[in-house]
Amino acid sequence: DEGFLVPVANRRAFVRELTRIVAYSERYNSVSSILYFDIDGFKEINDQYGHVAGDAALQHISEIFVLNVRESDVVDRLGDDEFGVILA
């Protein structure tokens, strides 16, 4: 653990990877997709159970994403309760 809350990259890494994958897709005429997730009810978890529980929820959600995409795909936390997935 290098001080990261969740096992995924941040918004800056998402933008960098998105730029790279769009360029690749245009160059090689390949298809890719972007998924956006906004976790409903996350604020209520923090308010009712505290930030430790909210952090645990974010870690669990991140792990679910990572375990369910291919190694070539990119999962990033974009904001508080927002995640992006690039399917390359």
DORODO-713203 format. One record per residue: chain; y, z, x of N, C-alpha, C in turn; residue number from 1; residue in three letters. Coordinates in steps of 0.1 Angstrom, whole numbers, plus 5000, padded with zeros to 4 digits. Each point is the difference from the previous one (the first is absolute). Example, Ala and Ser with C-alpha at 12.3 -4.5 7.8 and 13.67 -1.06 7.14 Angstrom:
BEGIN
ch|n.c2|n.c3|n.c1|ca.c2|ca.c3|ca.c1|c.c2|c.c3|c.c1|i|aa
A|4943|5078|5132|5012|5000|4991|5012|5000|5009|1|ALA
A|5011|4993|4996|5011|5000|5009|5011|5008|4992|2|SER
***
This chain:
BEGIN
ch|n.c2|n.c3|n.c1|ca.c2|ca.c3|ca.c1|c.c2|c.c3|c.c1|i|aa
A|4988|5000|5008|5012|5000|4992|5012|5000|5009|1|ASP
A|5008|4989|4999|5012|4999|5009|5013|5004|4992|2|GLU
A|4998|5009|4991|5012|5004|4992|5003|4992|4988|3|GLY
A|4990|4991|4997|5002|4991|4988|4995|5008|4988|4|PHE
A|5007|4999|4989|4996|5006|4987|4988|4992|4994|5|LEU
A|5000|4987|5001|4990|4992|4994|4995|4990|5010|6|VAL
A|4987|4996|4998|4994|4991|5010|5003|4985|4998|7|PRO
A|5013|4998|4996|5005|4986|4999|5013|4999|5006|8|VAL
A|5005|4988|5002|5013|4997|5007|5011|5002|4990|9|ALA
A|5012|4999|5005|5012|5002|4992|5007|4987|4996|10|ASN
A|5011|5001|4993|5007|4988|4995|5004|4990|5011|11|ARG
A|5004|5005|5011|5004|4991|5011|4988|4992|5005|12|ARG
A|4989|5006|5001|4988|4993|5004|4996|4990|4989|13|ALA
A|5001|5003|4987|4997|4991|4989|5009|4988|5001|14|PHE
A|5013|5001|5002|5009|4989|5001|4996|4991|5012|15|VAL
A|4997|5006|5011|4996|4993|5012|4987|4992|4997|16|ARG
A|4990|5006|4994|4987|4993|4998|5002|4990|4989|17|GLU
A|5008|5002|4990|5002|4991|4989|5007|4987|5006|18|LEU
A|5009|5002|5009|5007|4988|5007|4990|4992|5007|19|THR
A|4991|5007|5008|4990|4994|5008|4990|4992|4991|20|ARG
A|4996|5006|4989|4990|4994|4992|5005|4988|4992|21|ILE
A|5013|5001|4995|5006|4989|4993|5001|4988|5010|22|VAL
A|5005|5003|5012|5001|4989|5010|4986|4993|5003|23|ALA
A|4990|5009|5001|4986|4995|5002|4996|4991|4988|24|TYR
A|5002|5005|4988|4996|4993|4988|5007|4987|4998|25|SER
A|5013|4999|5004|5007|4988|4999|4995|4990|5011|26|GLU
A|4998|5005|5012|4995|4991|5011|4987|4994|4997|27|ARG
A|4990|5008|4995|4986|4996|4998|4997|4997|4985|28|TYR
A|5010|5000|4992|4998|4997|4985|4989|5009|4995|29|ASN
A|5001|5013|5003|4990|5010|4995|5006|5008|4989|30|SER
A|4992|5007|4993|5004|5008|4988|5000|5015|5004|31|VAL
A|5010|5007|4996|5000|5015|5001|5006|5006|4988|32|SER
A|4999|5013|4998|5005|5006|4989|5006|5014|5004|33|SER
A|5010|5004|4991|5006|5013|5002|4998|5008|4988|34|ILE
A|4995|5013|5002|4999|5009|4989|5010|5011|5001|35|LEU
A|5005|5005|4989|5010|5011|5001|4995|5011|4990|36|TYR
A|4999|5012|5005|4996|5011|4992|5010|5011|5000|37|PHE
A|5004|5005|4988|5009|5011|4998|4991|5011|4993|38|ASP
A|4998|5011|5006|4991|5010|4995|5007|5008|4989|39|ILE
A|4995|4998|4988|5006|5008|4988|4997|5014|5001|40|ASP
A|5009|5009|4997|4998|5014|4999|5000|5007|5013|41|GLY
A|5004|4993|5011|5000|5007|5013|5010|5011|5001|42|PHE
A|5012|4998|4994|5010|5011|5001|4995|5012|4993|43|LYS
A|4993|4999|4989|4995|5011|4993|4990|5008|5008|44|GLU
A|4992|4993|5008|4991|5007|5009|5007|5009|5010|45|ILE
A|5011|4994|5006|5008|5008|5009|5007|5012|4993|46|ASN
A|5005|4997|4988|5007|5011|4993|4991|5011|4995|47|ASP
A|4988|4996|4995|4991|5010|4994|4992|5007|5011|48|GLN
A|4995|4993|5010|4991|5006|5010|5005|5001|5014|49|TYR
A|5012|4995|5002|5007|5001|5014|4997|4988|5009|50|GLY
A|5008|5000|5010|4999|4988|5009|4987|4999|5008|51|HIS
A|4994|5011|5002|4987|5000|5007|4990|4992|4992|52|VAL
A|5000|5003|4987|4991|4992|4991|5004|4986|4999|53|ALA
A|5013|4997|5000|5005|4986|4999|4996|4993|5013|54|GLY
A|5001|5006|5011|4996|4994|5013|4985|4997|5000|55|ASP
A|4992|5009|4995|4986|4998|4999|4997|4988|4990|56|ALA
A|5007|4999|4989|4998|4989|4991|5003|4987|5007|57|ALA
A|5011|4999|5008|5004|4988|5007|4989|4996|5010|58|LEU
A|4995|5010|5007|4989|4997|5010|4988|4995|4993|59|GLN
A|4997|5006|4989|4988|4995|4992|5002|4986|4995|60|HIS
A|5011|4997|4995|5003|4986|4995|5000|4990|5011|61|ILE
A|5006|5004|5011|5000|4991|5012|4986|4997|5005|62|SER
A|4991|5010|5000|4987|4998|5004|4992|4991|4991|63|GLU
A|5003|5001|4987|4993|4992|4990|5004|4985|5003|64|ILE
A|5013|4998|5002|5005|4986|5003|4993|4995|5012|65|PHE
A|5000|5007|5011|4995|4996|5013|4985|4997|4999|66|VAL
A|4992|5008|4992|4986|4998|4999|4996|4989|4991|67|LEU
A|5010|4994|4993|4997|4990|4990|5007|4986|5003|68|ASN
A|5005|4999|5012|5005|4987|5004|4992|4995|5013|69|VAL
A|5002|4988|5003|4994|4995|5012|5008|5004|5012|70|ARG
A|4994|4999|5012|5006|5004|5012|5012|4991|5003|71|GLU
A|5000|4988|4995|5011|4991|5002|5012|5002|4991|72|SER
A|4998|5008|4990|5011|5003|4990|5008|5011|5006|73|ASP
A|5012|5002|4994|5010|5009|5005|5004|5010|4988|74|VAL
A|4999|5013|5003|5004|5010|4990|5011|5008|5006|75|VAL
A|5011|5001|4992|5011|5007|5005|5006|5009|4989|76|ASP
A|5006|5011|5004|5007|5009|4991|5015|4995|5001|77|ARG
A|5005|4996|4988|5013|4994|5000|5011|5011|4998|78|LEU
A|4997|5010|4992|5009|5010|4997|4993|5012|4995|79|GLY
A|5006|5009|4993|4994|5013|4996|4987|4998|4993|80|ASP
A|4999|4992|4989|4988|4998|4993|4997|4985|4998|81|ASP
A|5004|4992|5010|4999|4986|4999|4991|4995|5012|82|GLU
A|4991|4991|4997|4991|4995|5010|5000|4984|4998|83|PHE
A|4999|4994|5012|4999|4985|5000|4987|4996|5007|84|GLY
A|4993|4990|4995|4988|4995|5006|5002|4985|5002|85|VAL
A|4998|4995|5012|5000|4986|5003|4986|4995|5002|86|ILE
A|4996|4991|4991|4986|4994|5001|5002|4987|5007|87|LEU
A|4996|5000|5013|5002|4988|5008|4989|4990|4999|88|ALA
***
